[in-house]
Amino acid sequence: MALQHEPTAPHHSAQDALRVLETVARRSTGVMDAELSRRTGMGGERLAALLRMLLREGYVERTADGAYVAGDVLGRLGSAHDRDRSLRDALQRTLDRLRETVGAAVYLSRYVDGEIRVTGCAAGPATPAVNEWFDFRSAAHASAIGKSLLGQLDLDGRRDHLSRHRPARLTSRTITSEKVLLSTLDAQRPTVPVLDLQEYAVGTVCAAVPLTAGSAVGCLALSLPVEHAHRLRRAADTLNRGAAPVLLSLTI
């Protein structure tokens, strides 16, 4: 199964953040902005934005004299014993923060061994998760998550999935024609969020953005009650801008 996704802005941000972390990790006594800029080749504005993100996520800390050193999260990742738990904890904190930022339930999903898996979720009383009334694994044709993941596969991969999970009508808005669905996926630009406007469930709208991490197929998504549909596109753009820390947790 081949992939056809293109690197998106979060991908480039995560790769740049890794370069910064590698530089910081090599200097146990700390490294100043100017040296970081020189060693990574990044301009001041770009570097400053990445450092703000890394500080917020706990990957780096700043000393009293202004130098950057490895933060608590990065330190725990260096321990084989704590690494997996630290990554899970860091990822959940990032998802929780995104939930607060976008004001919606947030989901992390992967396409693994030919199936859709929701591997992370941040929801709360004011931002409830979607009621999975129909198995997400069989609802790729109707959900923003599914369409985002299928959109990152090649045509053979999409057809293989749809042959195993035939599109069923879930609401009056659900696309059940394989031909129409494949055409829609083909027209979807990778930098534009995929939307679900009550296709999976009446009363719920969703959006998803791809997470490009090597050969892995993944996406970040959000859901809102239909009465907040006017916020969907702006929330999706905010989600896309905030995806870099999630991708960093998956690639570090």
Secondary structure, 3 states (H helix, E strand, C coil): CCECCCCCHHHHHHHHHHHHHHHHHHCCCCECHHHHHHHHCCCHHHHHHHHHHHHHHCCEEECCCCCEEECHHHHHHCCCCCHHHHHHHHHHHHHHHHHHHHCCEEEEEEEECCEEEEEEEECECCECCCCCCCCHHHCCCCCHHHHHHHCCECHHHHHHHHHHCCCCCCCCCCCCCHHHHHHHHHHCCCCCCEEEECCCCCCEEEEEEEEEECCEEEEEEEEEEHHHHHHHHHHHHHHHHCCHHHHHHHHC
